[in-house]
Amino acid sequence: MTARHEEIAEELRRAIDREEYAVGALLPAETDLAARFGVSRGTVRQAVLTLTAEGLIGSRQGARRVVLAGRHSQSFGELRSFAQWAAAMGRSATGTVVSSRYRPATGRDAMRLQVEPDTPVLHVLRVRGLDGDPVLLERTVYADWIAPAVERIEPDCPSVTQRLLDDTGLVFAHGEHLIDAVAAGARDAEHLGVRRTSPLLRVRRLTTTREGRPVEWSDDRYRPDAVSFSVRNSIGSNPLARRTGPALA
């Protein structure tokens, strides 16, 4: 039988998911929650502590709790893949390779992937979707040492990250992300189903192994009506979250 505080914790999770309590909002006071659920403040406190441990809400002694994230958010600190993020929301990730070919490494490729200039590196253009709806265009450059394994993956594989783990044991352990906005070019517009010059959220990322060996660098462009990013700050941590839905005004 499920304990009452666990039931309350789940009800609060669902309320956060429905954005009844949006990110940055305060939860009701413990006395109000206790009255709402017909339980003692101690039972409510147990439920709240559960959500605090999960990182959904922040805890400050003597103050009401603040909503930090929903289960539909992804902290980049977790380094989840796009498919893992989609699965956490109960959504289906799709992927389609538009083009895949080797090119000599440019000076930028060589610096980021720690290879010699002109080393053949694999350039892949891939459209990613949620439940079949295109939301992301990935331009990824893979280092020469992992490129053959990437080439063997079927073009519609929903999770390249998972396949590389299964096939080679490769773990994407560290990532750096630089975020800005760009206007959609003709090709971006065609693949994402937006108008040319529409604003897109761009994430340039570099991913490495546990040992710091570069695996890939990528220019990822998101439709802003489908995905947004939020940042929550504290003294000890400043995680960045990727969320569905439009950016906050």
C-alpha positions in Angstrom: 0.0 0.0 0.0 1.4 3.4 -1.0 2.2 5.7 1.9 0.1 8.9 2.1 3.1 11.2 1.7 4.1 9.4 -1.5 0.6 9.9 -2.9 0.8 13.6 -2.1 4.3 13.8 -3.6 2.9 12.3 -6.9 0.0 14.7 -6.9 2.4 17.6 -6.5 4.6 16.3 -9.3 1.6 16.2 -11.6 0.6 19.7 -10.6 4.1 20.9 -11.5 4.0 19.0 -14.8 0.7 20.8 -15.6 2.3 24.1 -14.6 -0.2 24.7 -11.9 3.0 25.6 -10.1 5.3 27.0 -12.8 9.1 27.1 -12.6 9.9 30.0 -10.2 6.6 29.9 -8.4 6.1 29.2 -4.7 4.4 26.1 -3.4 1.5 26.8 -1.0 2.5 26.8 2.6 2.6 23.5 4.5 -0.4 24.4 6.5 -2.4 25.1 3.3 -1.3 21.8 1.7 -2.1 19.9 4.9 -5.6 21.3 4.9 -6.0 20.6 1.2 -5.0 16.9 1.5 -6.5 16.4 5.0 -3.2 15.3 6.6 -0.8 16.6 9.2 2.0 19.1 8.4 4.5 16.3 9.1 3.0 14.2 6.2 3.2 17.2 3.9 6.8 17.9 4.9 7.7 14.3 4.0 6.2 14.8 0.5 8.0 18.1 0.1 11.3 16.6 1.1 10.9 13.9 -1.5 10.4 16.5 -4.2 13.4 18.5 -2.9 15.6 15.4 -3.1 14.5 14.9 -6.7 15.5 18.5 -7.6 12.0 19.6 -8.5 11.7 22.2 -5.7 14.2 24.2 -3.7 14.4 24.2 0.1 15.2 27.2 2.3 14.8 27.0 6.0 11.9 29.1 7.2 10.7 30.0 3.7 8.2 28.5 1.3 9.6 26.1 -1.3 10.2 27.3 -4.9 9.6 25.2 -8.0 12.9 24.6 -9.7 12.0 22.3 -12.6 9.4 20.0 -13.9 9.8 16.4 -14.9 9.6 17.6 -18.5 12.8 19.7 -18.1 16.2 18.4 -18.8 19.2 19.7 -17.0 22.2 19.8 -19.3 24.2 18.8 -16.2 22.6 15.4 -16.6 23.9 15.1 -20.2 20.9 13.2 -21.4 20.6 12.6 -25.1 17.6 14.0 -27.1 16.0 10.5 -27.1 16.5 10.1 -23.3 14.9 13.5 -22.7 12.0 12.7 -24.9 11.4 9.3 -23.2 11.4 11.0 -19.8 8.4 13.1 -21.0 6.6 10.0 -22.5 7.3 11.3 -26.0 8.8 9.4 -28.9 12.0 10.6 -30.4 12.6 10.3 -34.1 15.7 10.9 -36.2 16.3 11.1 -39.9 19.7 11.4 -41.5 19.6 14.0 -44.4 23.2 13.7 -45.4 26.4 11.9 -44.2 29.8 12.4 -45.7 33.5 12.7 -44.8 35.3 16.0 -45.2 38.8 17.1 -44.4 39.0 18.6 -40.9 39.1 22.4 -41.0 41.1 24.3 -38.5 38.0 24.6 -36.3 37.3 20.9 -36.5 40.9 20.1 -35.7 41.0 22.3 -32.7 37.6 21.0 -31.3 38.1 17.4 -32.0 41.9 17.3 -31.3 42.8 15.8 -34.7 45.3 16.9 -37.3 44.1 19.4 -40.0 42.7 17.6 -43.1 42.0 14.4 -41.1 38.8 12.9 -42.6 35.9 13.6 -40.2 32.3 12.6 -40.6 29.7 15.4 -41.1 26.1 14.3 -40.5 23.0 16.4 -40.9 20.1 15.0 -39.0 16.5 16.1 -38.3 15.2 15.2 -34.9 11.5 15.1 -33.9 9.1 14.6 -31.1 6.3 12.2 -32.0 7.2 12.8 -35.6 7.1 16.6 -35.4 10.5 18.1 -36.5 11.9 20.3 -33.7 15.7 20.1 -34.1 18.2 20.2 -36.9 21.6 18.7 -35.9 24.8 19.4 -37.8 27.3 17.1 -36.1 31.0 16.5 -36.9 32.3 13.2 -35.5 36.0 12.5 -34.8 37.8 10.1 -37.1 38.1 7.4 -34.4 34.3 7.1 -33.8 33.1 7.9 -37.3 33.0 4.3 -38.7 30.8 3.2 -35.8 28.4 6.1 -36.5 28.3 5.2 -40.2 27.1 1.7 -39.4 24.0 3.1 -37.5 20.8 3.0 -39.5 19.6 6.5 -40.7 16.4 6.5 -38.8 17.9 5.4 -35.4 16.2 7.4 -32.7 19.2 7.5 -30.4 22.7 7.5 -31.7 24.0 8.0 -28.2 22.4 4.7 -27.0 23.5 2.8 -30.1 27.1 3.8 -29.7 26.9 2.7 -26.0 25.5 -0.6 -27.0 27.8 -1.2 -30.0 31.1 0.2 -28.7 30.7 0.9 -25.0 31.2 4.6 -25.6 29.8 6.9 -22.8 29.2 10.6 -23.6 30.5 11.9 -20.2 31.1 15.6 -20.5 29.5 18.4 -22.6 30.0 22.1 -23.1 27.1 24.2 -24.5 27.0 27.6 -26.0 23.5 29.0 -26.7 22.4 31.9 -28.9 19.8 32.7 -31.5 20.1 32.6 -35.3 17.9 33.2 -38.3 16.7 30.2 -40.2 18.4 29.8 -43.6 16.6 28.2 -46.5 17.7 24.7 -45.6 16.8 25.1 -41.9 13.4 26.4 -42.9 12.8 23.5 -45.2 13.7 20.8 -42.7 12.0 22.4 -39.7 8.9 23.6 -41.4 9.4 27.3 -40.5 9.6 30.4 -42.5 13.0 31.5 -43.8 14.7 34.0 -41.4 12.5 32.7 -38.5 14.4 32.8 -35.2 15.9 29.5 -34.0 17.5 28.6 -30.8 21.1 27.4 -31.5 23.1 25.2 -29.2 26.7 24.6 -30.1 28.0 21.7 -28.1 31.2 19.7 -27.7 31.0 16.2 -26.1 33.9 14.2 -24.7 34.5 10.8 -23.1 35.3 10.5 -19.4 39.0 10.8 -20.3 38.3 14.1 -22.0 38.7 12.7 -25.6 36.5 14.7 -28.0 33.8 12.6 -29.7 31.7 15.1 -31.6 30.9 18.8 -31.9 27.6 19.9 -33.2 25.5 22.9 -34.2 22.0 22.1 -33.1 19.1 24.4 -34.1 15.7 24.2 -32.3 12.3 25.5 -33.3 11.6 28.0 -30.5 7.8 27.2 -30.5 8.7 23.6 -29.6 11.6 23.8 -27.2 12.8 26.5 -24.8 15.6 26.8 -22.2 15.5 28.0 -18.7 18.2 28.7 -16.1 17.9 28.4 -12.4 20.6 29.9 -10.2 21.9 29.2 -6.7 25.1 29.6 -4.9 26.1 26.0 -5.4 24.6 25.1 -8.8 23.5 26.8 -12.0 21.8 24.1 -14.1 20.4 24.8 -17.5 17.1 23.0 -18.5 15.7 22.2 -21.8 11.9 22.3 -21.9 9.0 21.8 -24.3 6.9 24.7 -25.3 7.6 28.3 -26.2 10.1 30.5 -24.4 8.8 32.6 -21.7 8.0 36.2 -22.7 
